[in-house]
Amino acid sequence: DLFLASLSVINFNDGNVTLTHGNGALQIDTDSKLEFRDTGIFINSSEDGQLDINSDIEIELTSGNIDIDAVVNQDGDNDLYGNISINAGDNISVVASDNLSMSTSSDNGKVIISSAFTTNAADATTAAVHIDANASAAGSILDIDAGILDIDVGANIDIDAETAISIDSKTNSNFTVTGENKNLTLGVATAGTGSLILSSEGTGANAIDINATG
């Protein structure tokens, strides 16, 4: 056994590494690394307040729960929250055996999903952002719940349903084209006996009401 008093120092002169013991901690000097196996796997502090965990192949965390908090200053109600950034040269996969949740705790917080992918003529059908609700499974539902749903696209909006498309509104609904000299076309693009059907279950005189100001 080796017993060292408080504030003891172990100095490896050949490697210029210093270990200092004090206040219940074992501290390695700021210019040194704690290596495993080879020089490509190590832990060090390259900058003040920054901890670097490096591996030339893989970093694996195994635990019942993994909690990552980006809190700079834990001081009661004055916590300073930082950012969590994940950068990968290839794919990033997140798989949960149960629920996968993304949320913000701030009243003005946002959840942003974006992609820098740009299509060309050869892959014009490739989606930059793809949300798959297991469409092949019966009863699979993609549920979007929002106070206001704002969809802004630079080209067409294509809705392809195997059966019916139903819009259920709690109040009156409007399909409106804004701006001057714009057309709104309701059409049937199928051949053969395809029909455009306007139907209403209203019992009033204006069950179907067509108006024009021209």
Secondary structure, 3 states (H helix, E strand, C coil): CCCCCCCCEEEECCCCEEEEEECCEEEECCCCEEECCCCCCEEECCCCCCCEEECCCCCCCCCCCCCCCCEEECCHHHCEECCCCCCCCCCCCCCCCCCCCCCCCCCCCCCCCCCCCCCCHHHCCCCCCCCCCCCCCCCCCCCCCCCCCCCCCCCCCCCCCCCCCCCCCCCCCCCCCCCCCCCCCCCCCCCCCCCCCCCCCCCCCCCCCCCCCC
